[in-house]
Amino acid sequence: MVSILSSFESRLMQLENSIIPVHKQTENLQRLQENVDKTLSCMDHVISYYHVAKDTDRIIREGPTGRLDEYLACIAKIQKAVEYFQDNNPDSPELNTVKARFEKGKELLEAEFRSLLTRYSKPVPPILILDAISVDEELEVQEDVVLEHLPEAVLQDIICIAGWLVEYGRNQDFMNVYFQIRSNQLDRSIKGLKDHFRKNSANSGILYSPAVQTKRKDTPTKKAPKRPGKDDVLDIEIDSYIHCISAFVKLAQSEYALLAEIIPEHHQKKTFDSLIQEALDNLMLEGDNIVSAARRAIMRHDYSAVLTIFPILRHLKMNKAEFDSTLQGTAASTKNKLPTLITSMETIGAKALEEFADSIKNDPDKEYNMPKDGTVHELTSNAILFLQQLLDFHETAGAMLASQETSSSAISYTSEFNKRLLSTYICKVLGNLQLNLLSKSKVYEDSALSAIFLHNNYNYTLKSLEKSELIQLVTVTQKKAEGSYRELIEQQIQMYQRSWLKVTEHLTDRNMPVFQPGTKLKDKERQVIKDKFKGFNDGLEELCKIQKGWAIPDKEQRDFIRQAQRRVVSDTYRAFLHRCANISFTKNPEKYHKYRPEEVEEMIGRLFDTSA
């Protein structure tokens, strides 16, 4: 057994000694085979770099249009070849070849970027912009209108090219290309809206409101208020400008959203700043032109023209927060453009308000300019009309006046403070108007006509204040304004009524003869009675003839004054006739007793009636 085991062990050792060398030799052969394969593979790989230029020639020449993924794969091959030759054979002519091919490929990608942007960037249609900026008051939740600037597939290609140019192309020129093309489209979109607005507003009369807050009283409405001497063309220009401001904000926001997908983050704000400059500058220039036009109007003393600024200024201030938010991160010079325009508008507006108040005070008393019939003066109607326009923009006008306050202490210009300022201003205009009217009334030689003139103007002012709710603004600083006007009106009525004393004084007992019934009057006594009748008749006829041509436009006041005068004169006349009823003072009583009391009342009832 031991012998058998020993023999077996011996044989195993012999087998092992013969197999191990074979095994080692096999391993060496395998290693040599692998090395040969790797070497051949490396050789193929290296050789492939020498063929890259030739293999990619057709695709590079034909460009990336319609095959961007394939094109970028070719560029990647070229880029690897460049890296290989730079690392292993920097002096080889092949390096220059693939480098040139890479630059050509990059150049065509840049061209494709420009081409895609140019071909697919279109101005946003005006109707779409109007939908985006309009507000439907009936909808509780407003639906955002999405402005799609580029088709999705095109956008993805542009994003892909931009990413490659940043990462591998080491190129930032495409950002300039981007902002130039998109800037042009932004500007064209706004100009297209402006043209559309001019063409359609006049024809259809439909005005889209760009107001966002609909509950505030001081917000744009769907119908612009009428202005004195309103010019339809100018009105459309103003509405157009307001809409373009809203459109700019909305379009700029959507441009930034688009840009954020394409431009690297640390370049976004600068590129956006450049992109919006042209459109923003054009809007600001147009705003400056409006301010200049208002300034020229003020120099011509055409203060109503400055009212064009109010709806624009109100809208600019209303949208300032959103404007500032949209321009966040842009250069200070960009962010300051809107505040500068607002300041210019507030300054010119406040100047117009002050000069208007002075013009009311200093309007000259020209005789030829005075109404012959004592009706409401043009100065009064213009002043009230101007103030009524301020009521439509009371918050804007109040803030405009507040902006010119130069107080050393820091005042918080609250809505209440602005309201008091505007109230003070309106009271100043009304005070100036009252003083000027008083001065103008002295142009009339007839004190009764002067009284009718003042009565008409005071009454028109009071009724206008009450009708337009201006009275609420006035009473903020002058609690008794309404009562004061009523007193002035009553004073002028009393002043007018004095004109009838020269008629009724003939009917008094003064110089009336004392006689006993049946006693014959002396000639002198009879003459006194004749003179009284004649004085009354002549005075009545003269006043009725003159005052028939005077005017009291307010029917209520006209009827009241006629009625009061008719009652006083007819009562006095009846009493006089009663006293003279049994007196024989003439053989021709009809010569002196020309009018019955009813006829006198009828004559007075036709006063202030130019048609009678």
C-alpha positions in Angstrom: 0.0 0.0 0.0 2.8 2.3 0.9 4.6 1.4 -2.3 1.5 2.2 -4.4 1.0 5.6 -2.7 4.6 6.5 -3.2 4.5 5.6 -6.8 1.3 7.7 -7.3 2.9 10.8 -5.6 6.0 10.4 -7.8 3.9 10.4 -10.9 1.9 13.5 -9.8 5.2 15.4 -9.3 6.3 14.4 -12.8 3.0 15.6 -14.3 3.2 18.8 -12.4 6.7 19.4 -13.5 5.8 18.9 -17.1 2.5 20.9 -17.1 3.6 24.1 -15.3 6.1 25.1 -18.0 3.4 24.6 -20.6 0.9 26.7 -18.6 3.4 29.5 -18.2 4.2 29.4 -21.9 0.4 29.5 -22.7 -0.1 32.6 -20.4 2.8 34.3 -22.2 1.3 33.6 -25.6 -2.1 34.9 -24.5 -0.5 38.1 -23.1 1.3 38.5 -26.4 -1.9 38.0 -28.3 -3.7 40.6 -26.1 -0.9 43.1 -26.6 -1.0 42.5 -30.3 -4.8 43.1 -30.3 -4.5 46.2 -28.2 -1.7 47.5 -30.4 -3.8 46.9 -33.5 -6.8 48.5 -31.9 -4.7 51.5 -30.9 -3.3 51.6 -34.3 -6.8 51.6 -35.8 -7.8 54.3 -33.4 -4.8 56.5 -34.2 -5.2 55.9 -37.9 -8.9 56.9 -37.5 -7.8 60.4 -36.4 -5.9 60.7 -39.6 -9.2 59.9 -41.5 -11.5 62.2 -39.4 -11.1 65.1 -41.7 -12.0 63.0 -44.7 -14.8 61.1 -43.0 -16.6 64.2 -41.7 -16.0 66.4 -44.8 -19.4 65.9 -46.4 -21.5 66.4 -43.3 -19.5 69.5 -42.2 -19.8 71.0 -45.7 -23.5 70.4 -45.9 -24.1 72.0 -42.5 -26.2 71.1 -39.4 -29.6 72.0 -40.9 -32.1 69.2 -40.3 -29.5 66.9 -38.8 -28.2 68.6 -35.7 -27.5 65.5 -33.6 -25.5 63.8 -36.5 -23.6 67.1 -37.0 -22.7 67.5 -33.4 -21.4 63.9 -33.3 -19.1 64.7 -36.3 -17.9 67.8 -34.4 -17.2 65.7 -31.4 -15.0 63.4 -33.5 -13.1 66.3 -34.9 -12.6 67.8 -31.5 -11.1 64.5 -30.2 -8.8 64.4 -33.2 -7.6 67.9 -32.4 -6.9 66.9 -28.8 -5.0 63.8 -30.0 -2.7 65.6 -32.3 -2.2 68.4 -29.8 -1.1 65.9 -27.2 0.9 63.5 -29.4 2.0 65.2 -32.6 1.6 69.0 -32.3 3.8 69.6 -35.4 1.8 67.4 -37.7 0.0 68.9 -40.7 -3.0 66.8 -39.7 -3.5 69.0 -36.6 -4.0 72.1 -38.7 -6.4 70.2 -40.9 -8.7 69.1 -38.1 -8.3 72.4 -36.4 -9.6 74.2 -39.5 -12.3 71.6 -39.8 -13.4 72.3 -36.2 -13.4 76.0 -36.7 -15.5 75.5 -39.9 -17.9 73.3 -38.0 -18.2 75.9 -35.2 -18.7 78.7 -37.8 -21.6 76.7 -39.4 -23.2 76.1 -36.0 -23.1 79.8 -35.3 -24.6 80.4 -38.7 -27.3 77.8 -37.9 -28.0 79.5 -34.6 -28.5 82.9 -36.4 -30.5 81.3 -39.2 -32.9 79.5 -36.8 -33.4 82.6 -34.7 -33.9 84.9 -37.8 -36.2 82.4 -39.6 -38.5 81.6 -36.7 -38.5 84.9 -34.7 -41.6 86.7 -35.7 -43.3 89.8 -34.2 -46.1 88.8 -31.7 -49.5 89.4 -33.4 -51.2 92.6 -31.9 -54.4 90.6 -31.0 -52.3 88.2 -29.0 -50.6 91.0 -27.1 -54.0 92.7 -26.5 -55.3 89.5 -25.1 -52.2 89.2 -22.8 -52.6 92.7 -21.4 -56.3 93.0 -21.2 -58.4 92.3 -18.2 -61.8 90.6 -18.2 -63.5 92.1 -15.1 -66.1 89.2 -15.0 -63.4 86.6 -14.6 -62.4 86.0 -10.9 -59.1 84.4 -11.9 -57.3 85.8 -15.0 -55.9 83.3 -17.4 -52.3 84.0 -18.4 -51.9 84.2 -22.2 -48.7 82.4 -23.1 -46.6 84.2 -25.7 -44.7 81.5 -27.7 -41.9 83.1 -29.6 -40.4 79.9 -31.2 -41.7 76.5 -32.1 -40.7 73.9 -29.5 -38.5 71.8 -31.9 -36.6 74.9 -33.1 -36.2 76.1 -29.5 -34.6 72.8 -28.5 -32.1 73.0 -31.4 -31.2 76.6 -30.4 -30.7 75.6 -26.8 -28.6 72.7 -27.9 -26.4 74.9 -30.2 -26.0 77.5 -27.5 -25.0 74.9 -24.9 -22.4 73.5 -27.3 -21.0 77.0 -28.2 -20.6 77.8 -24.5 -19.1 74.5 -23.5 -16.9 73.5 -26.5 -16.9 76.5 -28.8 -15.6 79.0 -26.2 -17.8 81.5 -28.0 -19.9 84.4 -26.7 -20.6 86.1 -29.9 -23.8 84.1 -30.3 -25.2 86.1 -27.3 -24.8 89.3 -29.3 -26.5 87.7 -32.2 -29.3 86.6 -29.9 -30.0 90.0 -28.3 -29.8 91.8 -31.7 -32.4 89.5 -33.4 -34.7 89.3 -30.4 -34.4 93.0 -29.7 -35.6 93.7 -33.3 -38.6 91.4 -32.8 -39.5 93.0 -29.5 -39.4 96.5 -31.1 -41.4 95.3 -34.1 -44.0 93.6 -31.9 -44.6 96.9 -30.1 -44.7 98.9 -33.3 -47.1 96.4 -34.8 -49.4 96.9 -31.8 -49.2 100.6 -32.2 -50.1 100.5 -35.9 -52.9 98.0 -35.2 -54.3 100.3 -32.5 -54.3 103.4 -34.7 -56.0 101.5 -37.6 -58.7 99.8 -35.5 -59.5 102.1 -32.6 -60.8 104.9 -34.8 -63.0 102.5 -36.8 -64.4 100.2 -34.1 -64.2 102.4 -31.0 -63.1 99.3 -29.1 -60.5 100.1 -26.4 -58.8 97.3 -24.5 -58.0 98.3 -21.0 -54.5 97.5 -19.7 -55.6 98.0 -16.1 -54.8 95.2 -13.8 -56.4 96.4 -10.6 -60.0 97.0 -11.3 -61.3 97.9 -7.9 -59.3 101.1 -7.5 -61.0 104.3 -8.5 -57.9 105.8 -10.1 -57.3 103.1 -12.7 -57.7 103.2 -16.5 -61.2 102.4 -17.6 -62.5 100.9 -20.9 -63.6 104.4 -22.1 -61.2 107.3 -21.8 -62.7 110.5 -20.3 -63.4 113.4 -22.7 -61.0 116.2 -22.6 -61.6 119.9 -23.5 -61.0 120.4 -27.2 -60.5 116.6 -27.5 -58.7 115.6 -30.6 -59.5 112.0 -31.7 -56.1 111.4 -33.2 -54.4 112.6 -30.1 -56.7 110.5 -28.0 -55.8 107.3 -30.0 -52.1 108.2 -29.6 -52.5 108.3 -25.8 -54.4 105.1 -25.6 -51.9 103.5 -28.0 -49.0 104.6 -25.8 -50.6 103.3 -22.6 -51.1 99.9 -24.3 -47.6 99.9 -25.6 -46.2 100.4 -22.0 -48.2 97.4 -20.8 -47.2 95.4 -23.9 -43.5 96.2 -23.2 -43.7 94.8 -19.7 -45.5 91.7 -20.8 -43.2 91.1 -23.8 -40.0 91.8 -21.8 -41.1 89.3 -19.2 -41.7 86.6 -21.8 -38.4 87.5 -23.5 -36.5 86.9 -20.3 -38.2 83.6 -19.8 -37.1 82.6 -23.3 -33.6 84.0 -22.8 -33.1 82.1 -19.5 -33.4 78.8 -21.5 -30.8 79.7 -24.0 -28.2 82.1 -22.4 -25.9 81.0 -19.6 -27.1 82.2 -16.2 -24.2 84.6 -15.5 -24.8 86.3 -18.9 -28.6 86.5 -18.7 -29.0 90.0 -17.1 -26.5 91.7 -19.3 -28.0 90.1 -22.5 -31.5 91.0 -21.4 -30.4 94.6 -20.7 -29.1 94.9 -24.3 -32.1 93.1 -25.7 -34.7 95.5 -24.3 -32.8 98.8 -25.0 -34.2 99.7 -28.4 -37.8 99.1 -27.5 -37.4 100.8 -24.1 -35.6 103.8 -25.6 -38.3 104.2 -28.2 -41.0 104.2 -25.5 -39.1 106.7 -23.4 -38.5 108.9 -26.4 -42.2 108.9 -27.2 -42.9 109.8 -23.6 -40.4 112.6 -23.8 -42.1 113.9 -26.9 -45.4 113.9 -25.1 -43.8 115.9 -22.3 -42.3 118.3 -24.9 -45.7 118.7 -26.6 -47.3 119.5 -23.2 -44.5 122.0 -22.5 -45.2 123.8 -25.8 -48.9 123.8 -25.0 -48.3 125.5 -21.7 -46.2 128.2 -23.4 -49.3 128.8 -25.7 -51.5 128.9 -22.5 -53.3 125.8 -23.8 -53.5 124.1 -20.4 -56.2 121.6 -21.3 -53.6 119.9 -23.6 -51.5 118.9 -20.5 -54.4 116.7 -19.4 -53.0 114.2 -22.0 -50.2 113.5 -19.5 -52.6 112.4 -16.7 -53.8 109.0 -18.0 -50.3 108.2 -19.1 -48.7 109.2 -15.8 -51.3 107.3 -13.9 -50.6 104.2 -15.9 -46.9 104.5 -15.6 -47.1 104.8 -11.8 -49.6 102.0 -11.6 -47.2 99.7 -13.5 -44.0 101.0 -12.0 -43.6 98.1 -9.5 -44.0 95.5 -12.2 -41.7 97.5 -14.5 -39.0 97.7 -11.8 -39.4 93.9 -11.1 -39.0 93.2 -14.9 -35.9 95.3 -15.1 -34.3 93.9 -11.9 -30.7 93.2 -12.4 -30.3 95.5 -15.4 -27.9 98.5 -15.4 -28.8 101.5 -13.3 -29.1 103.6 -16.4 -31.8 101.2 -17.7 -33.7 101.0 -14.4 -33.7 104.9 -14.1 -35.4 105.5 -17.5 -39.0 105.1 -16.3 -38.5 107.0 -13.0 -36.9 109.9 -15.0 -39.9 110.0 -17.4 -42.4 109.9 -14.4 -40.5 112.8 -12.8 -40.6 114.8 -16.0 -44.3 114.2 -16.4 -45.0 115.2 -12.7 -42.9 118.3 -13.0 -44.5 119.5 -16.3 -48.0 118.6 -14.9 -47.5 120.5 -11.7 -46.2 123.5 -13.6 -49.3 123.4 -15.8 -51.6 123.2 -12.8 -49.9 126.2 -11.2 -49.9 128.2 -14.4 -53.5 127.4 -15.0 -54.4 128.7 -11.6 -52.5 131.9 -12.3 -54.2 132.2 -15.7 -57.6 132.1 -14.1 -56.6 134.9 -11.7 -55.0 137.1 -14.4 -57.4 136.6 -17.4 -57.9 140.1 -18.6 -61.2 142.0 -18.3 -61.9 142.7 -22.0 -65.2 144.4 -22.8 -65.6 142.6 -26.2 -65.1 139.3 -24.5 -67.9 139.7 -22.0 -71.3 138.0 -22.7 -73.8 140.7 -23.7 -76.6 138.8 -22.0 -74.7 138.2 -18.7 -74.6 134.5 -19.1 -71.8 132.1 -17.9 -68.3 133.4 -19.0 -66.1 131.1 -21.0 -63.4 131.4 -18.3 -65.8 129.8 -15.8 -66.9 126.9 -18.0 -63.3 126.2 -19.0 -62.1 126.4 -15.4 -64.8 124.0 -14.2 -64.2 121.7 -17.1 -60.5 121.5 -16.3 -61.2 120.8 -12.7 -63.6 118.0 -13.6 -60.8 116.4 -15.6 -58.7 116.5 -12.5 -61.4 114.7 -10.7 -61.0 111.8 -13.1 -57.4 111.6 -12.1 -57.6 112.9 -8.6 -54.9 110.5 -7.1 -52.5 111.3 -10.0 -53.1 115.0 -9.7 -52.7 115.0 -5.9 -49.4 113.0 -6.2 -48.3 115.4 -8.9 -48.7 118.4 -6.6 -47.1 116.4 -3.7 -44.0 115.7 -5.9 -43.2 119.4 -6.0 -43.5 119.9 -2.2 -40.0 120.8 -0.8 -40.4 120.2 2.9 -37.3 119.7 5.0 -39.0 117.1 7.1 -39.6 113.8 5.5 -43.3 113.8 4.7 -45.1 110.5 3.9 -47.1 111.4 0.9 -50.2 109.4 1.8 -53.3 109.3 -0.3 -55.0 111.6 2.3 -52.2 114.1 2.2 -52.4 114.2 -1.6 -56.1 114.6 -1.4 -55.8 117.7 0.8 -53.2 119.2 -1.5 -55.6 118.7 -4.5 -58.5 120.2 -2.5 -56.3 123.2 -1.6 -55.4 123.6 -5.3 -59.1 123.4 -6.4 -60.1 126.0 -3.8 -57.3 128.2 -5.0 -58.6 128.0 -8.6 -62.1 128.7 -7.5 -61.0 131.6 -5.4 -59.0 133.0 -8.3 -62.1 132.5 -10.5 -64.3 134.3 -8.1 -62.0 137.3 -7.8 -61.6 137.5 -11.6 -65.4 137.3 -12.2 -65.9 140.1 -9.7 -63.4 142.2 -11.6 -65.0 141.3 -14.9 -68.5 142.2 -13.7 -67.4 145.8 -13.4 -67.1 146.0 -17.1 -70.9 146.2 -17.3 -72.4 149.7 -17.0 -75.7 148.3 -15.7 -75.3 147.1 -12.1 -78.3 144.8 -12.6 -76.7 143.0 -15.6 -73.5 142.8 -13.5 -75.5 141.0 -10.8 -77.1 138.7 -13.3 -73.6 137.9 -14.7 -72.2 137.1 -11.2 -75.3 135.1 -10.3 -75.1 133.0 -13.4 -71.4 132.2 -12.9 -71.7 131.5 -9.2 -74.7 129.3 -9.8 -73.0 127.4 -12.6 -69.9 126.9 -10.5 -72.0 125.5 -7.5 -74.2 123.3 -9.7 -71.1 121.9 -11.5 -69.3 121.2 -8.3 -72.3 119.3 -6.9 -73.0 117.4 -10.1 -69.4 116.2 -10.6 -68.7 115.4 -7.0 -66.0 118.1 -7.0 -67.8 119.5 -4.0 -66.5 116.5 -1.9 -62.9 117.4 -2.7 -63.5 121.1 -2.0 -65.0 120.4 1.4 -61.9 118.5 2.4 -60.3 121.9 3.2 -63.4 124.3 3.0 -66.2 122.8 4.9 -68.7 125.7 4.3 -67.9 126.1 0.6 -71.5 125.2 -0.5 -73.1 127.6 1.9 -70.7 130.4 0.8 -71.7 130.0 -2.8 -75.4 130.0 -1.9 -74.9 133.3 0.0 -73.1 134.8 -3.0 -75.9 133.7 -5.3 -78.6 135.2 -2.9 -76.6 138.5 -2.7 -76.6 138.8 -6.5 -80.4 138.1 -6.7 -81.0 140.9 -4.1 -78.6 143.2 -6.1 -80.6 142.5 -9.3 -84.0 143.1 -7.5 -82.9 146.6 -6.6 -83.1 147.4 -10.3 -86.8 147.3 -10.0 -87.0 149.9 -7.3 -86.9 152.6 -9.9 -90.1 151.1 -11.2 -91.9 150.4 -8.0 -90.9 153.6 -6.3 -93.5 155.4 -8.5 -96.2 153.4 -6.8 -95.3 154.4 -3.2 -97.3 156.9 -1.1 -94.5 159.4 -1.4 -96.0 162.7 -2.8 -99.4 161.1 -3.0 -102.1 163.8 -2.4 -104.3 163.5 0.7 -107.9 164.0 -0.2 -111.4 163.4 1.0 -113.8 161.3 -1.0 -115.8 163.5 -3.5 -113.3 166.3 -3.2 -112.0 167.7 -6.5 -108.3 167.4 -6.9 -106.1 170.3 -7.8 -104.2 170.3 -11.1 -100.9 169.8 -9.2 -102.3 166.8 -7.3 -103.7 165.3 -10.5 -100.3 165.7 -12.2 -98.6 163.8 -9.3 -100.8 160.8 -10.0 -100.3 161.1 -13.7 -96.6 161.2 -13.2 -96.7 158.1 -11.0 -98.6 156.1 -13.6 -96.3 157.4 -16.4 -93.1 156.7 -14.4 -94.3 153.2 -13.7 -95.4 152.4 -17.2 -92.2 153.8 -18.8 -89.9 152.1 -16.2 -91.7 148.8 -16.7 -91.5 148.9 -20.5 -87.9 149.9 -20.4 -86.8 147.2 -18.0 -88.8 144.5 -19.7 -87.3 145.5 -23.1 -83.7 145.5 -21.7 -83.9 142.5 -19.4 -85.7 140.3 -22.0 -82.4 140.1 -23.8 -80.5 139.0 -20.6 -80.0 135.3 -19.9 -80.3 133.0 -16.9 -79.5 129.5 -18.3 -80.6 127.6 -15.2 -84.4 127.2 -15.6 -84.9 126.7 -11.9 -83.2 129.9 -11.0 -84.8 131.7 -13.9 -88.3 130.7 -12.8 -87.5 131.6 -9.2 -86.2 135.1 -10.0 -89.1 135.8 -12.4 -91.7 134.6 -9.8 -90.2 136.6 -7.0 -90.1 139.8 -9.1 -93.5 139.2 -10.5 -95.0 138.9 -7.1 -93.3 142.0 -5.7 -94.2 144.2 -8.6 -97.8 143.0 -9.1 -98.6 143.2 -5.4 -97.3 146.8 -5.3 -99.1 147.7 -8.5 -102.4 146.2 -7.3 -102.2 148.2 -4.0 -101.5 151.4 -6.0 -104.5 150.7 -8.4 -106.6 150.1 -5.3 -105.7 153.5 -3.9 -106.4 155.3 -7.2 -109.6 153.4 -7.9 -112.0 156.2 -6.8 -109.8 159.2 -7.8 -110.7 161.2 -10.8 -107.3 162.5 -12.0 -107.8 162.4 -15.8 -110.4 162.4 -18.6 -108.4 159.7 -20.4 -107.7 157.0 -17.7 -106.7 154.4 -20.3 -103.8 156.7 -21.3 -102.3 156.2 -17.8 -103.8 152.9 -16.7 -102.2 151.1 -19.6 -101.6 147.7 -18.0 -103.7 145.4 -15.9 -101.9 143.5 -13.1 -102.1 140.3 -15.1 -100.5 141.9 -18.1 -97.6 143.2 -15.8 -97.1 139.7 -14.5 -97.1 138.3 -18.0 -94.5 140.9 -19.1 -92.2 140.1 -16.2 -92.8 136.4 -16.9 -91.1 136.9 -20.3 -87.8 138.2 -18.8 -84.6 136.4 -19.7 -86.2 134.9 -22.7 -84.5 135.9 -25.9 -86.9 133.9 -28.0 -90.0 135.8 -26.7 
